[in-house]
Amino acid sequence: MMQIPRIFSGIRMWLLTRLVMNGFFQAIATLANAFLVELAFDKIITAANFSSYQQIWQIGLGLLAAAVVTALLRMMERTDAERIGQEYVYELRLILYDRLMSLSPRTLQSRSQGGVMLRFVSDLSAIRQWVSLGLARLVVAITVAIASLLALSLVNIRLAVTVALVLTIGTISAFKLSQKMRTTAKEARDRLSRLAGNINEKVGSIAVVQVFGQSQREKRRIARQCRELEEAMVNRAVVAGQMQAITEGTTAIAASATLLMGALEVTANRATPGTVVAAMTIVGFLVPRLRDLGKVQEYWHNSRVAIGKIQQFLATPSLVKEIPNAPELQTGPGCLEFDDVSLEGGLHNISAIAFPGEIVAIVGPNGAGKSTLLSLAARLVDPDKGVIRLDGQDLAQHSLKSVRRAIGMAALDLPLLRGSVDKNLRYRWRDAPIEEITRVRQLCGIDELLAELPEGEKTRVAEGGKGLSAGQRQRIALARAILGNPPVLLLDEVDANLDAQAAAVVDRILAEYQGTVLIITHRKERLAAADAVWHLEAGRLIEAGPTKELLAKDGPTSRLFWSHTQSVMSQRG
């Protein structure tokens, strides 16, 4: 299973070191500021006979220098903190993408697309906030607080103990809200996930909602989920507000306690008024830090929920397992063999061979396991039992990249991607030579298709190929599949509901393609081009052999297509 990386490693460890050093330098600048304030108060403001204006200028320039240094250090702190968060999220995002690419479509079908998107967007944003705005600030704040309190203890131990005591009580009070914050953060995150998943589904199937007149019902459902999300977010804000109230109260009490203790120390002649003012300056510097820390727990609990969701996603079992450093598949004539192959819930003990250059028609009723068989051949899923060989090589023992380079596939479940027509055409082989592009375009009738489009090959295609007709989409998908002339071509009902031009492209490909073809079809006329037929029912291969023989005899295959033909004729009549 893929693991979530450590936050502080590599360059992030160096950035953390810089943050700690930054905190010490900020503490030094603050102490210098406090010393100058004390000097100004004791030597200038409360002095009975003061006449040196040069000292005023010196103290003023010192205060200005301390302010400039502090400002520059804060700027560097913010930059380094953000860089830590962005570097971490960058690494985590790539791990998530690798995991996504390792999952089979069959696995992803059981997950909400909106939920998967939240892993990459909302969850990573919560983790970045924790690392950049929470953890990094916490490191600097602790460094500054410890250094400042140590320095203050050298000036006046009672003032230092007073401030430390107030800060400790405030910290303990804040942590008592920890569990409540985690609960509200998780509830808000879950309700956001449900809303996102619902909206994502409605965007993808808006026509279904409109055709069946369910717009108002779906609106009520969205409204209910929005209210639930609103309630969860308000509950989280209430706890965050309580946390902020504790922080604000702690800072106010720390300032008041410092002033009161300072007054007692001055009365007892253990401190000067300048010392008290200097202590107040240090506390005033710590106040913004404490206010920042008021949101640290909120960031932390949000990130805990996000990391939990990401860990669940990374733990999703993959139906395809690649051997590390697996050898590349050697290209051959295209002999594809299924040897006693089974897949739970899909196929049972399938044994069949598609010989080089053969066209094999895979037939059977819906749900028979035909598409699953092609998914196994493309290694979109690996079998639970048995071996699939290409030219005698076990597909499971070779790298996925080389297997998929040897197999082209076109199916209704493999839509076009957003981008230009040319980008989709070249997707399988981005740097294909012009001779290969020309061959594929001629074979699939792409030039005629481009003449119908406003910008030719530069025409933009919407997600899923929307904006193009079914026939246009299918021709481009077929061209994409055969680019590079892979030895094996898998076609999953590519001839369903096609116009005459697109159907003619399928005929031409079957006639001219040199490799091995497995085509799922329900059309009897398509069998004329097939050398063999594999007939599946309920996940089992019930009949296989040469096309003419199976159609000539009274068997399952001939009866399947005879009943299909009769059904079509009766519907027309």
C-alpha positions as CSV (number, residue, x, y, z in Angstrom):
1,M,0.0,0.0,0.0
2,M,1.2,3.5,-0.8
3,Q,2.2,5.5,2.3
4,I,1.6,9.2,3.1
5,P,5.1,10.8,3.1
6,R,6.6,12.5,6.2
7,I,6.0,16.2,6.3
8,F,9.5,17.1,7.2
9,S,11.9,15.3,4.9
10,G,14.3,16.5,2.1
11,I,14.0,20.1,1.3
12,R,11.2,20.5,3.8
13,M,13.5,19.7,6.6
14,W,15.8,22.5,5.5
15,L,12.9,24.9,5.3
16,L,11.9,23.8,8.8
17,T,15.4,24.6,10.1
18,R,15.1,28.0,8.4
19,L,11.8,28.6,10.2
20,V,13.3,27.8,13.6
21,M,16.3,30.1,13.0
22,N,13.8,32.7,11.8
23,G,11.9,32.4,15.1
24,F,15.1,32.9,17.1
25,F,16.0,36.0,15.1
26,Q,12.5,37.4,15.6
27,A,12.9,36.8,19.3
28,I,16.3,38.6,19.3
29,A,14.7,41.5,17.3
30,T,11.9,41.7,19.8
31,L,14.2,41.7,22.8
32,A,16.3,44.4,21.2
33,N,13.1,46.4,20.7
34,A,12.1,45.8,24.3
35,F,15.6,46.8,25.6
36,L,15.4,50.1,23.6
37,V,11.9,50.8,24.9
38,E,13.1,50.2,28.5
39,L,16.1,52.5,27.8
40,A,13.9,55.2,26.3
41,F,11.5,55.0,29.2
42,D,14.1,55.0,32.0
43,K,16.7,57.3,30.5
44,I,14.5,59.7,28.6
45,I,10.8,59.8,29.5
46,T,11.2,59.5,33.3
47,A,14.6,61.2,33.6
48,A,14.5,64.4,35.7
49,N,17.2,66.2,33.7
50,F,17.5,65.1,30.1
51,S,19.3,67.1,27.5
52,S,20.9,64.6,25.1
53,Y,18.9,64.6,21.8
54,Q,21.5,62.4,20.2
55,Q,20.4,59.5,22.4
56,I,16.8,60.0,21.2
57,W,18.0,59.7,17.6
58,Q,20.0,56.6,18.5
59,I,17.1,54.9,20.2
60,G,14.8,55.9,17.4
61,L,17.0,54.5,14.7
62,G,17.4,51.3,16.8
63,L,13.7,50.9,17.1
64,L,13.3,51.5,13.3
65,A,16.0,48.9,12.6
66,A,14.3,46.3,14.9
67,A,10.9,47.0,13.2
68,V,12.4,46.6,9.7
69,V,14.2,43.3,10.6
70,T,11.1,41.9,12.2
71,A,9.0,42.8,9.1
72,L,11.6,41.1,6.8
73,L,11.7,38.0,9.0
74,R,7.9,37.7,9.1
75,M,7.9,38.0,5.3
76,M,10.5,35.2,5.0
77,E,8.6,33.1,7.6
78,R,5.3,33.3,5.5
79,T,7.2,32.4,2.3
80,D,9.0,29.5,3.8
81,A,5.9,28.2,5.5
82,E,3.9,28.3,2.3
83,R,6.7,26.6,0.4
84,I,6.7,23.7,3.0
85,G,3.0,23.3,2.5
86,Q,3.1,23.5,-1.3
87,E,6.1,21.1,-1.5
88,Y,4.3,18.6,0.7
89,V,1.0,18.8,-1.2
90,Y,2.8,18.5,-4.5
91,E,4.4,15.2,-3.4
92,L,1.1,14.0,-2.0
93,R,-0.8,14.9,-5.1
94,L,1.5,12.9,-7.3
95,I,1.1,9.9,-4.9
96,L,-2.7,10.2,-5.2
97,Y,-2.4,10.4,-9.0
98,D,-0.2,7.3,-9.1
99,R,-2.7,5.5,-6.9
100,L,-5.6,6.6,-9.1
101,M,-3.8,5.4,-12.2
102,S,-3.2,2.0,-10.6
103,L,-6.9,1.4,-9.9
104,S,-9.1,-0.3,-12.5
105,P,-12.2,1.3,-13.9
106,R,-14.1,-1.5,-12.2
107,T,-12.9,-0.3,-8.8
108,L,-13.6,3.3,-9.5
109,Q,-17.2,2.6,-10.5
110,S,-17.9,1.8,-6.9
111,R,-16.7,5.2,-5.8
112,S,-18.2,8.7,-6.1
113,Q,-16.5,10.9,-8.7
114,G,-17.2,13.8,-6.4
115,G,-15.5,12.0,-3.5
116,V,-12.4,11.2,-5.6
117,M,-12.2,14.9,-6.7
118,L,-12.3,16.0,-3.1
119,R,-9.2,13.9,-2.4
120,F,-7.3,16.1,-4.9
121,V,-8.9,19.4,-4.0
122,S,-10.5,19.9,-0.6
123,D,-8.5,17.4,1.3
124,L,-5.1,18.6,0.0
125,S,-6.2,22.2,0.7
126,A,-6.9,21.2,4.3
127,I,-3.5,19.5,4.6
128,R,-1.7,22.5,3.1
129,Q,-3.4,24.9,5.5
130,W,-2.3,22.7,8.4
131,V,1.3,22.5,7.2
132,S,1.7,26.1,6.1
133,L,-0.7,28.1,8.4
134,G,-0.8,25.7,11.3
135,L,2.3,23.5,11.9
136,A,4.8,26.1,10.5
137,R,3.3,28.9,12.6
138,L,3.3,26.6,15.6
139,V,7.0,25.9,15.2
140,V,7.9,29.6,14.9
141,A,5.5,30.6,17.7
142,I,6.9,28.1,20.1
143,T,10.5,29.1,19.3
144,V,9.7,32.8,19.7
145,A,7.7,32.2,23.0
146,I,10.4,30.1,24.6
147,A,13.2,32.5,23.6
148,S,11.2,35.5,24.7
149,L,10.2,34.0,28.1
150,L,13.8,32.9,28.8
151,A,15.0,36.4,28.0
152,L,12.2,37.9,30.2
153,S,13.2,35.6,33.0
154,L,16.7,37.1,33.0
155,V,15.1,40.6,33.4
156,N,12.5,39.7,36.0
157,I,11.7,36.1,36.9
158,R,8.3,37.0,38.4
159,L,7.1,38.7,35.2
160,A,8.3,35.7,33.1
161,V,6.5,33.2,35.4
162,T,3.3,35.2,35.3
163,V,3.2,35.3,31.5
164,A,4.1,31.6,31.2
165,L,1.4,30.6,33.7
166,V,-1.3,32.5,31.8
167,L,-0.2,31.1,28.5
168,T,-0.2,27.5,29.9
169,I,-3.7,27.9,31.3
170,G,-4.9,29.2,27.9
171,T,-3.3,26.3,26.1
172,I,-4.9,23.7,28.3
173,S,-8.3,25.3,27.9
174,A,-7.9,25.3,24.1
175,F,-6.9,21.6,24.0
176,K,-10.1,20.7,26.0
177,L,-12.0,21.6,22.8
178,S,-9.9,19.3,20.7
179,Q,-12.3,16.4,20.4
180,K,-15.3,18.6,19.8
181,M,-13.4,20.4,17.0
182,R,-12.5,17.0,15.4
183,T,-16.1,15.8,15.5
184,T,-17.5,19.0,13.9
185,A,-14.7,19.1,11.3
186,K,-15.4,15.4,10.3
187,E,-19.2,16.1,10.0
188,A,-18.7,19.1,7.8
189,R,-16.3,17.2,5.6
190,D,-18.7,14.3,5.2
191,R,-21.6,16.5,4.3
192,L,-19.5,18.4,1.8
193,S,-18.5,15.1,0.2
194,R,-22.1,14.0,-0.2
195,L,-23.1,17.3,-1.7
196,A,-20.2,17.3,-4.1
197,G,-20.9,13.8,-5.2
198,N,-24.6,14.5,-5.8
199,I,-23.9,17.7,-7.9
200,N,-21.2,15.8,-9.9
201,E,-23.7,13.1,-10.7
202,K,-26.4,15.6,-11.8
203,V,-23.9,17.5,-14.0
204,G,-23.0,14.2,-15.7
205,S,-26.6,13.1,-16.2
206,I,-28.6,16.4,-16.5
207,A,-30.5,15.1,-19.5
208,V,-31.9,12.2,-17.4
209,V,-33.2,14.7,-14.8
210,Q,-34.7,17.0,-17.4
211,V,-36.3,14.3,-19.6
212,F,-38.1,12.6,-16.7
213,G,-39.2,16.0,-15.2
214,Q,-37.4,15.6,-11.9
215,S,-35.7,19.0,-11.7
216,Q,-37.8,20.2,-8.7
217,R,-37.3,16.9,-6.8
218,E,-33.5,17.0,-7.3
219,K,-33.6,20.7,-6.3
220,R,-35.2,19.8,-3.0
221,R,-32.6,17.1,-2.4
222,I,-29.8,19.6,-3.1
223,A,-31.5,22.1,-0.8
224,R,-31.6,19.6,2.0
225,Q,-28.0,18.7,1.6
226,C,-27.1,22.4,1.5
227,R,-28.9,22.9,4.7
228,E,-27.2,20.0,6.3
229,L,-23.8,21.4,5.2
230,E,-24.7,24.8,6.4
231,E,-25.6,23.4,9.8
232,A,-22.3,21.4,10.0
233,M,-20.2,24.4,8.9
234,V,-21.9,26.7,11.5
235,N,-21.3,24.1,14.2
236,R,-17.7,24.0,13.2
237,A,-17.6,27.8,13.3
238,V,-19.0,27.8,16.8
239,V,-16.2,25.6,18.1
240,A,-13.7,27.6,16.2
241,G,-15.2,30.8,17.7
242,Q,-14.8,29.3,21.2
243,M,-11.2,28.5,20.4
244,Q,-10.7,32.1,19.2
245,A,-12.4,33.4,22.3
246,I,-10.0,31.4,24.5
247,T,-7.0,32.8,22.6
248,E,-8.2,36.4,22.7
249,G,-9.0,36.0,26.4
250,T,-5.5,34.5,27.1
251,T,-3.7,37.4,25.4
252,A,-5.8,40.0,27.2
253,I,-5.3,38.3,30.6
254,A,-1.5,38.0,29.9
255,A,-1.2,41.7,29.2
256,S,-3.2,42.6,32.3
257,A,-1.4,40.2,34.5
258,T,2.0,41.5,33.2
259,L,0.9,45.1,34.0
260,L,-0.4,44.2,37.5
261,M,2.7,42.1,38.4
262,G,4.9,44.8,37.0
263,A,3.2,47.4,39.2
264,L,3.9,45.2,42.3
265,E,7.5,44.7,41.2
266,V,8.0,48.5,40.8
267,T,6.3,49.1,44.2
268,A,8.7,46.5,45.8
269,N,11.7,48.2,44.0
270,R,12.5,45.0,42.1
271,A,11.9,46.5,38.7
272,T,11.8,49.9,37.1
273,P,8.9,51.3,35.1
274,G,11.0,50.8,32.0
275,T,11.3,47.0,32.8
276,V,7.5,46.8,33.0
277,V,7.0,48.6,29.7
278,A,9.7,46.3,28.1
279,A,7.8,43.2,29.4
280,M,4.5,44.6,28.0
281,T,6.3,45.1,24.7
282,I,7.3,41.4,24.7
283,V,3.8,40.3,25.5
284,G,2.5,42.6,22.8
285,F,4.7,40.9,20.3
286,L,3.5,37.5,21.5
287,V,-0.2,38.5,21.2
288,P,-0.4,38.1,17.3
289,R,1.3,34.7,17.7
290,L,-1.3,33.6,20.2
291,R,-4.1,34.8,17.9
292,D,-2.6,32.8,15.0
293,L,-2.4,29.7,17.2
294,G,-6.2,30.0,17.8
295,K,-6.7,28.5,14.4
296,V,-4.0,25.9,14.6
297,Q,-6.3,23.3,16.2
298,E,-8.9,23.9,13.6
299,Y,-6.4,23.4,10.8
300,W,-5.0,20.3,12.6
301,H,-8.4,18.6,13.0
302,N,-9.4,19.4,9.4
303,S,-6.2,17.9,8.2
304,R,-6.7,14.8,10.4
305,V,-10.0,14.2,8.7
306,A,-8.5,14.8,5.2
307,I,-5.6,12.5,5.9
308,G,-7.9,9.8,7.0
309,K,-9.9,10.1,3.8
310,I,-6.6,10.0,1.7
311,Q,-5.4,7.0,3.6
312,Q,-8.6,5.2,2.8
313,F,-8.2,6.1,-0.8
314,L,-4.6,4.9,-0.9
315,A,-5.7,1.6,0.8
316,T,-8.2,0.9,-2.0
317,P,-7.3,-2.5,-3.3
318,S,-6.1,-2.5,-6.9
319,L,-7.4,-5.1,-9.3
320,V,-4.1,-4.8,-11.3
321,K,-0.8,-5.5,-9.7
322,E,2.4,-4.6,-11.5
323,I,5.6,-6.4,-10.6
324,P,8.4,-3.9,-9.8
325,N,10.9,-3.7,-12.6
326,A,8.9,-6.1,-14.7
327,P,10.4,-6.8,-18.2
328,E,8.8,-5.3,-21.3
329,L,6.5,-7.4,-23.4
330,Q,8.1,-8.4,-26.7
331,T,6.0,-7.5,-29.7
332,G,5.0,-10.5,-31.8
333,P,2.3,-11.5,-34.4
334,G,-0.5,-11.2,-31.9
335,C,-1.5,-14.6,-30.6
336,L,-3.8,-14.0,-27.6
337,E,-4.6,-16.9,-25.3
338,F,-6.9,-17.2,-22.3
339,D,-5.9,-20.2,-20.2
340,D,-8.5,-21.2,-17.6
341,V,-9.2,-17.6,-16.7
342,S,-11.7,-16.7,-14.0
343,L,-12.7,-13.4,-12.3
344,E,-15.0,-13.3,-9.4
345,G,-18.5,-12.1,-10.3
346,G,-17.6,-12.0,-14.0
347,L,-16.0,-14.9,-15.8
348,H,-15.5,-18.7,-15.1
349,N,-12.8,-20.9,-16.5
350,I,-12.4,-19.3,-19.9
351,S,-10.0,-21.0,-22.2
352,A,-9.7,-19.8,-25.8
353,I,-7.1,-18.7,-28.4
354,A,-7.3,-15.9,-30.9
355,F,-4.7,-16.7,-33.5
356,P,-2.5,-14.1,-35.2
357,G,-4.4,-12.0,-37.7
358,E,-7.8,-13.5,-36.8
359,I,-11.0,-11.5,-36.2
360,V,-12.8,-13.0,-33.3
361,A,-16.5,-11.9,-32.7
362,I,-17.5,-12.1,-29.0
363,V,-21.2,-12.6,-28.7
364,G,-23.7,-13.2,-26.0
365,P,-26.5,-11.6,-24.1
366,N,-26.1,-8.5,-21.9
367,G,-24.2,-9.3,-18.7
368,A,-22.5,-12.3,-20.2
369,G,-19.0,-11.0,-19.4
370,K,-18.0,-9.9,-22.8
371,S,-16.6,-6.5,-21.8
372,T,-15.0,-8.0,-18.8
373,L,-13.1,-10.4,-21.1
374,L,-11.7,-7.4,-23.1
375,S,-10.8,-5.6,-19.8
376,L,-8.7,-8.6,-18.9
377,A,-6.9,-8.6,-22.2
378,A,-6.1,-4.9,-21.8
379,R,-5.0,-5.5,-18.2
380,L,-7.6,-3.0,-16.9
381,V,-8.1,-5.8,-14.4
382,D,-6.1,-9.0,-13.6
383,P,-7.8,-12.4,-13.3
384,D,-8.2,-14.1,-10.0
385,K,-7.2,-17.4,-11.6
386,G,-5.6,-18.5,-14.9
387,V,-3.2,-16.9,-17.3
388,I,-3.6,-14.5,-20.3
389,R,-0.7,-14.8,-22.8
390,L,0.2,-12.7,-25.8
391,D,2.6,-14.5,-28.1
392,G,3.3,-16.9,-25.2
393,Q,4.1,-14.2,-22.7
394,D,2.2,-13.9,-19.5
395,L,0.7,-10.4,-19.4
396,A,0.8,-10.3,-15.6
397,Q,4.6,-10.8,-15.6
398,H,5.3,-7.8,-17.9
399,S,5.2,-4.0,-17.4
400,L,1.8,-2.4,-17.9
401,K,3.2,0.2,-20.2
402,S,4.5,-2.4,-22.6
403,V,1.3,-4.4,-22.5
404,R,-0.9,-1.4,-23.3
405,R,1.5,-0.4,-26.0
406,A,0.8,-3.7,-27.7
407,I,-3.0,-3.5,-27.4
408,G,-5.3,-0.9,-28.9
409,M,-8.9,-0.5,-27.6
410,A,-12.0,1.4,-28.6
411,A,-15.2,1.2,-26.5
412,L,-18.2,3.3,-25.5
413,D,-16.6,3.5,-22.0
414,L,-13.4,5.0,-23.5
415,P,-14.6,8.6,-24.3
416,L,-12.7,11.3,-26.0
417,L,-10.9,13.8,-23.8
418,R,-11.2,17.5,-23.6
419,G,-8.9,19.2,-26.1
420,S,-8.5,19.4,-29.9
421,V,-9.4,16.6,-32.4
422,D,-5.7,16.3,-33.2
423,K,-4.8,15.9,-29.5
424,N,-7.3,13.1,-29.2
425,L,-6.1,11.4,-32.3
426,R,-2.5,11.4,-31.2
427,Y,-3.2,10.5,-27.6
428,R,-1.9,7.0,-27.9
429,W,1.3,8.1,-29.6
430,R,2.0,11.8,-29.2
431,D,5.0,12.0,-31.5
432,A,3.7,9.7,-34.2
433,P,5.3,10.4,-37.6
434,I,3.3,12.1,-40.2
435,E,3.2,9.0,-42.3
436,E,1.5,7.0,-39.5
437,I,-1.0,9.9,-38.9
438,T,-1.8,10.0,-42.6
439,R,-2.4,6.2,-42.8
440,V,-4.7,6.3,-39.8
441,R,-6.6,9.3,-41.0
442,Q,-7.2,7.7,-44.4
443,L,-8.3,4.4,-42.9
444,C,-10.8,6.0,-40.5
445,G,-12.1,8.7,-42.8
446,I,-10.8,11.4,-40.6
447,D,-10.1,13.8,-43.5
448,E,-13.8,13.8,-44.4
449,L,-14.7,14.3,-40.8
450,L,-12.4,17.3,-40.4
451,A,-14.0,18.9,-43.5
452,E,-17.3,18.9,-41.5
453,L,-15.7,20.7,-38.5
454,P,-15.3,24.5,-38.2
455,E,-11.6,24.5,-37.4
456,G,-10.6,21.1,-38.8
457,E,-8.1,19.2,-36.6
458,K,-7.9,22.2,-34.2
459,T,-11.6,22.0,-33.4
460,R,-12.0,21.8,-29.6
461,V,-13.7,18.7,-28.2
462,A,-15.6,19.0,-25.0
463,E,-15.3,16.5,-22.2
464,G,-16.5,13.1,-23.3
465,G,-16.6,14.2,-27.0
466,K,-19.7,16.4,-26.5
467,G,-20.3,18.6,-29.4
468,L,-19.6,15.8,-31.9
469,S,-22.0,13.3,-33.3
470,A,-21.8,9.7,-32.2
471,G,-20.3,8.7,-35.5
472,Q,-17.7,11.4,-35.4
473,R,-16.7,10.5,-31.9
474,Q,-16.4,6.8,-32.8
475,R,-14.2,7.5,-35.9
476,I,-11.8,9.5,-33.8
477,A,-11.8,6.9,-31.1
478,L,-11.0,4.1,-33.6
479,A,-8.2,6.2,-35.1
480,R,-6.8,6.7,-31.7
481,A,-6.9,2.9,-31.0
482,I,-5.1,1.8,-34.1
483,L,-2.4,4.5,-34.1
484,G,0.9,2.7,-34.2
485,N,-0.7,-0.5,-35.5
486,P,-0.7,-2.5,-32.2
487,P,-0.7,-6.3,-32.7
488,V,-4.0,-6.7,-30.9
489,L,-7.1,-4.5,-31.3
490,L,-10.1,-4.7,-28.9
491,L,-13.4,-3.3,-30.0
492,D,-16.3,-3.2,-27.6
493,E,-19.6,-2.6,-29.4
494,V,-18.1,0.2,-31.6
495,D,-20.7,-0.5,-34.3
496,A,-23.7,0.2,-32.0
497,N,-26.0,3.0,-33.2
498,L,-23.5,4.3,-35.8
499,D,-24.3,6.3,-39.0
500,A,-23.4,4.8,-42.4
501,Q,-20.1,6.6,-42.6
502,A,-18.9,5.4,-39.2
503,A,-20.1,1.8,-39.8
504,A,-18.2,1.8,-43.1
505,V,-15.0,2.8,-41.1
506,V,-15.5,-0.3,-38.9
507,D,-15.9,-2.5,-42.0
508,R,-12.7,-1.0,-43.5
509,I,-10.7,-1.5,-40.4
510,L,-11.8,-5.1,-40.1
511,A,-10.8,-5.7,-43.7
512,E,-7.5,-3.9,-43.7
513,Y,-6.2,-4.3,-40.2
514,Q,-3.2,-6.7,-40.1
515,G,-3.3,-7.7,-36.4
516,T,-5.6,-9.7,-34.2
517,V,-9.0,-8.3,-33.5
518,L,-11.5,-9.1,-30.7
519,I,-14.8,-7.4,-31.4
520,I,-18.0,-7.5,-29.3
521,T,-21.0,-7.2,-31.4
522,H,-24.7,-7.9,-31.5
523,R,-25.0,-7.6,-35.3
524,K,-25.2,-10.7,-37.4
525,E,-23.9,-8.9,-40.5
526,R,-20.7,-8.1,-38.6
527,L,-20.0,-11.8,-38.2
528,A,-19.4,-12.0,-42.0
529,A,-15.9,-10.5,-41.4
530,A,-15.1,-12.7,-38.4
531,D,-13.0,-15.8,-38.6
532,A,-14.2,-17.2,-35.3
533,V,-16.9,-16.7,-32.7
534,W,-16.7,-16.9,-28.9
535,H,-20.1,-17.2,-27.3
536,L,-20.4,-16.2,-23.7
537,E,-23.3,-16.7,-21.3
538,A,-23.3,-16.0,-17.5
539,G,-19.6,-15.6,-17.6
540,R,-18.9,-18.9,-19.3
541,L,-17.7,-19.8,-22.8
542,I,-20.5,-22.0,-24.0
543,E,-19.4,-22.2,-27.7
544,A,-16.3,-21.3,-29.7
545,G,-15.2,-22.1,-33.2
546,P,-15.1,-20.9,-36.9
547,T,-17.9,-18.5,-37.7
548,K,-19.4,-20.5,-40.6
549,E,-19.5,-23.7,-38.7
550,L,-21.2,-22.2,-35.6
551,L,-23.9,-20.4,-37.7
552,A,-24.5,-23.4,-39.9
553,K,-25.3,-25.8,-37.1
554,D,-28.2,-25.7,-34.7
555,G,-26.3,-24.4,-31.6
556,P,-26.5,-21.6,-29.1
557,T,-24.8,-19.1,-31.4
558,S,-27.0,-19.7,-34.4
559,R,-30.1,-19.6,-32.2
560,L,-28.9,-16.4,-30.5
561,F,-28.7,-14.6,-33.9
562,W,-31.8,-16.2,-35.3
563,S,-33.9,-15.0,-32.3
564,H,-32.3,-11.6,-32.6
565,T,-33.1,-11.4,-36.3
566,Q,-36.7,-12.5,-35.7
567,S,-37.1,-9.9,-32.9
568,V,-35.8,-7.1,-35.1
569,M,-38.1,-8.1,-38.0
570,S,-41.2,-8.3,-35.7
571,Q,-40.4,-4.8,-34.4
572,R,-40.2,-3.5,-37.9
573,G,-43.4,-5.2,-38.9
